[in-house]
């Protein structure tokens, strides 16, 4: 994909460290900005630092593509896009200063615009990675459409570093919407879900929605005229803080996420099919993505939360809080678990990359 | 393309006992009318849309239920028999070309729309359902399925998934991958498996993007859950003429630089415009070196604002004529030429080979000039249509397949276009897939280590390499041979690219 990354001295050190670890079967703990250390399974192994492998390697706004090395701070990338009137449409969260582009792709987390704009994976166009043999490999590219070979680059999104070390990534970017406006409606959870269900099938410029404690936030974005007429149709009142309030929600600085005291109930992330009514679990909830993402702080046993999500065709993930590792994620069935293990072996034969970080089995 | 690609690949004498064993084992799990094995019955399946590559399979299976698919896969797995999945056979890269010692697993009878859910905005369809049928079923709810490959009246969703098919609206609405939530199907061992899910993500690795576009090499897909989106109330098409391809290419960049993502942005060169005008009488400007078609969709206010903006940008970029569709009939007429580019080419030439590379948009004029030079080198004509918004180029090389020398030159012409595209920072296939056609070009685009990883990934799903073997990933040996052939042509690689 890019020759620049191949020539880098920082890369040479990474290759040496990976080859050494593979030879001795030592685990490596891949680190970008360390902003998501709380996420996933417990970390182990010697740190493999990506921060030095940084910088935007190419960006041409009219191509709608940006390429950046893994250690590039996300904030730096976003500033460069902003200056050209563009953005990452999937609205990635940044849980602490210093989050990197590589970490963003490896974690695969999108923000409030996910349901309308797609996820991280949907915007990955190409990747250069180091596999578990220390080979530097490129897949995908810098073009919008590319079906040459299996889509390894998009597989990396959300892989939590268990398949390889992301070195450089190319992303599809888009112009920022011309207009943006948030309206707030008063509604209980069931009513808010029903409203969002009704809007989904209409050509409205809804870019994000969220419900918490009786208030439904709706972010409209697009052409000025469309935003204006949709705002008139939806009614409601303006949101205090506007864009900052959405950023606080996205980055979990909102009180619901940040105010947990020591010993608070675990926080669960439930990913559910559109149109799912309230699950009726005990605890305090926060709804995003038109009802497809539900945060729940609940004392309910893990099995009850997992079962409630699975019953409706979704899955639950214990995002924060104490509990057995085996109950953190929805279990993979036997066939999928076998495929995961075999894929892990194909990329990382010695099992050195981020063991247990995505899933306890590999 | 190697030495003798265009010959029918006769089965190298499969031992009669083995063939009999396979047919007997299949007969034990499938009713007789679902197994075709006589020569005249399997012959219609010997190629897909890329008819120059053919092979006759041992049998063609036409199961109707998932249990039958699973049972057939178990038989083939036990006996080590290759399985090539097939939808409508409209693919353009030979992805569904049979294996001479294998069976074709046709999913044509999986043609049921299982459910359309207007609240979730999804449809659950079997993999043999035609692309257009999904939008037809969703229409009463004001919804549609966005990806629209030009073969959409015939091609199946299963085939679209195998190829990660695109169409003319990808820039705004995405590829097949972006519009699919869940795949249901079977592993090579015949075990039921699902990829993705009804929610927006699933636990574990995201295997959906791996299986979408895997050309039937990782799993057999029987059911697909697709995302439906609200049909925009209005669409309008702007047609603009340009005096040269450079200014047309610059106009595409200017539209995007203005912050506009049109619903479609297509370019046709002069030769293609003339061919299609003769065919559809859409009123194209025959004097223009290139024509751009730019579609805006949305609410009436959005379309009015965007169309005015687009027109101003195109005028500033040097358009010599701009016409805006007044109504739906005229919009469809503007598009009719673009949608009929392939059949129209069939009228001006006995045969054509449709290439499918993607390049960074800014290299458009450069690649079109290189193709012009290749017309001289190979003594063949080429017409160009281009998904300009995505940088996806479809050069149609015109030739006569009855002339073996023309076919050979055509194949070299095609390979040259692909290699030039890679050298310009692009890829050998944007939406048609590698299949059998672009195996050699994969040697150019990927290193030996990258190809080895693709092979390892294939074996993670299919350890015995029975699902559509021999496609997509070229062998080391093949790449070594291709390297020699490229040198033997006595030319520098990429002779059309200026060197500094």
Boltz contact constraints between the chains, C-beta under 6 A:
constraints:
  - contact:
      token1: [A, 62]
      token2: [B, 253]
      max_distance: 6.0
  - contact:
      token1: [A, 62]
      token2: [B, 256]
      max_distance: 6.0
  - contact:
      token1: [A, 62]
      token2: [B, 257]
      max_distance: 6.0
  - contact:
      token1: [A, 63]
      token2: [B, 360]
      max_distance: 6.0
  - contact:
      token1: [A, 63]
      token2: [B, 361]
      max_distance: 6.0
  - contact:
      token1: [A, 85]
      token2: [B, 259]
      max_distance: 6.0
  - contact:
      token1: [A, 121]
      token2: [B, 206]
      max_distance: 6.0
  - contact:
      token1: [A, 121]
      token2: [B, 209]
      max_distance: 6.0
  - contact:
      token1: [A, 122]
      token2: [B, 178]
      max_distance: 6.0
  - contact:
      token1: [A, 135]
      token2: [B, 449]
      max_distance: 6.0
  - contact:
      token1: [A, 137]
      token2: [B, 449]
      max_distance: 6.0
  - contact:
      token1: [A, 137]
      token2: [B, 450]
      max_distance: 6.0
  - contact:
      token1: [A, 137]
      token2: [B, 453]
      max_distance: 6.0
  - contact:
      token1: [A, 141]
      token2: [B, 427]
      max_distance: 6.0
  - contact:
      token1: [A, 143]
      token2: [B, 358]
      max_distance: 6.0
  - contact:
      token1: [A, 143]
      token2: [B, 391]
      max_distance: 6.0
  - contact:
      token1: [A, 143]
      token2: [B, 426]
      max_distance: 6.0
  - contact:
      token1: [A, 143]
      token2: [B, 427]
      max_distance: 6.0
  - contact:
      token1: [A, 144]
      token2: [B, 390]
      max_distance: 6.0
  - contact:
      token1: [A, 145]
      token2: [B, 166]
      max_distance: 6.0
  - contact:
      token1: [A, 145]
      token2: [B, 358]
      max_distance: 6.0
  - contact:
      token1: [A, 145]
      token2: [B, 390]
      max_distance: 6.0
  - contact:
      token1: [A, 145]
      token2: [B, 392]
      max_distance: 6.0
  - contact:
      token1: [A, 145]
      token2: [B, 430]
      max_distance: 6.0
  - contact:
      token1: [A, 145]
      token2: [B, 431]
      max_distance: 6.0
  - contact:
      token1: [A, 146]
      token2: [B, 358]
      max_distance: 6.0
  - contact:
      token1: [A, 146]
      token2: [B, 427]
      max_distance: 6.0
  - contact:
      token1: [A, 147]
      token2: [B, 164]
      max_distance: 6.0
  - contact:
      token1: [A, 147]
      token2: [B, 213]
      max_distance: 6.0
  - contact:
      token1: [A, 147]
      token2: [B, 429]
      max_distance: 6.0
  - contact:
      token1: [A, 147]
      token2: [B, 433]
      max_distance: 6.0
  - contact:
      token1: [A, 148]
      token2: [B, 427]
      max_distance: 6.0
  - contact:
      token1: [A, 148]
      token2: [B, 428]
      max_distance: 6.0
  - contact:
      token1: [A, 148]
      token2: [B, 429]
      max_distance: 6.0
  - contact:
      token1: [A, 148]
      token2: [B, 445]
      max_distance: 6.0
  - contact:
      token1: [A, 149]
      token2: [B, 454]
      max_distance: 6.0
  - contact:
      token1: [A, 150]
      token2: [B, 210]
      max_distance: 6.0
  - contact:
      token1: [A, 150]
      token2: [B, 214]
      max_distance: 6.0
  - contact:
      token1: [A, 150]
      token2: [B, 454]
      max_distance: 6.0
  - contact:
      token1: [A, 150]
      token2: [B, 457]
      max_distance: 6.0
  - contact:
      token1: [A, 151]
      token2: [B, 209]
      max_distance: 6.0
  - contact:
      token1: [A, 151]
      token2: [B, 210]
      max_distance: 6.0
  - contact:
      token1: [A, 151]
      token2: [B, 213]
      max_distance: 6.0
  - contact:
      token1: [A, 154]
      token2: [B, 209]
      max_distance: 6.0
  - contact:
      token1: [A, 155]
      token2: [B, 209]
      max_distance: 6.0
  - contact:
      token1: [A, 155]
      token2: [B, 210]
      max_distance: 6.0
  - contact:
      token1: [A, 158]
      token2: [B, 206]
      max_distance: 6.0
  - contact:
      token1: [A, 159]
      token2: [B, 205]
      max_distance: 6.0
  - contact:
      token1: [A, 175]
      token2: [B, 259]
      max_distance: 6.0
  - contact:
      token1: [A, 197]
      token2: [B, 119]
      max_distance: 6.0
  - contact:
      token1: [A, 200]
      token2: [B, 121]
      max_distance: 6.0
  - contact:
      token1: [A, 201]
      token2: [B, 118]
      max_distance: 6.0
  - contact:
      token1: [A, 201]
      token2: [B, 121]
      max_distance: 6.0
  - contact:
      token1: [A, 201]
      token2: [B, 230]
      max_distance: 6.0
  - contact:
      token1: [A, 202]
      token2: [B, 230]
      max_distance: 6.0
  - contact:
      token1: [A, 203]
      token2: [B, 230]
      max_distance: 6.0
  - contact:
      token1: [A, 203]
      token2: [B, 232]
      max_distance: 6.0
  - contact:
      token1: [A, 223]
      token2: [B, 302]
      max_distance: 6.0
  - contact:
      token1: [A, 223]
      token2: [B, 305]
      max_distance: 6.0
  - contact:
      token1: [A, 225]
      token2: [B, 301]
      max_distance: 6.0
  - contact:
      token1: [A, 225]
      token2: [B, 305]
      max_distance: 6.0
  - contact:
      token1: [A, 226]
      token2: [B, 299]
      max_distance: 6.0
  - contact:
      token1: [A, 226]
      token2: [B, 302]
      max_distance: 6.0
  - contact:
      token1: [A, 271]
      token2: [B, 199]
      max_distance: 6.0
  - contact:
      token1: [A, 271]
      token2: [B, 201]
      max_distance: 6.0
  - contact:
      token1: [A, 272]
      token2: [B, 199]
      max_distance: 6.0
  - contact:
      token1: [A, 273]
      token2: [B, 120]
      max_distance: 6.0
  - contact:
      token1: [A, 273]
      token2: [B, 198]
      max_distance: 6.0
  - contact:
      token1: [A, 273]
      token2: [B, 199]
      max_distance: 6.0
  - contact:
      token1: [A, 274]
      token2: [B, 120]
      max_distance: 6.0
  - contact:
      token1: [A, 275]
      token2: [B, 119]
      max_distance: 6.0
  - contact:
      token1: [A, 275]
      token2: [B, 120]
      max_distance: 6.0
  - contact:
      token1: [A, 292]
      token2: [B, 200]
      max_distance: 6.0
  - contact:
      token1: [A, 313]
      token2: [B, 198]
      max_distance: 6.0
  - contact:
      token1: [A, 314]
      token2: [B, 199]
      max_distance: 6.0
  - contact:
      token1: [A, 315]
      token2: [B, 203]
      max_distance: 6.0
  - contact:
      token1: [A, 329]
      token2: [B, 203]
      max_distance: 6.0
  - contact:
      token1: [A, 330]
      token2: [B, 203]
      max_distance: 6.0
  - contact:
      token1: [A, 332]
      token2: [B, 204]
      max_distance: 6.0
  - contact:
      token1: [A, 335]
      token2: [B, 191]
      max_distance: 6.0
  - contact:
      token1: [A, 335]
      token2: [B, 193]
      max_distance: 6.0
  - contact:
      token1: [A, 340]
      token2: [B, 204]
      max_distance: 6.0
  - contact:
      token1: [A, 340]
      token2: [B, 205]
      max_distance: 6.0
  - contact:
      token1: [A, 342]
      token2: [B, 460]
      max_distance: 6.0
  - contact:
      token1: [A, 343]
      token2: [B, 460]
      max_distance: 6.0
  - contact:
      token1: [A, 346]
      token2: [B, 456]
      max_distance: 6.0
  - contact:
      token1: [A, 346]
      token2: [B, 457]
      max_distance: 6.0
  - contact:
      token1: [A, 346]
      token2: [B, 460]
      max_distance: 6.0
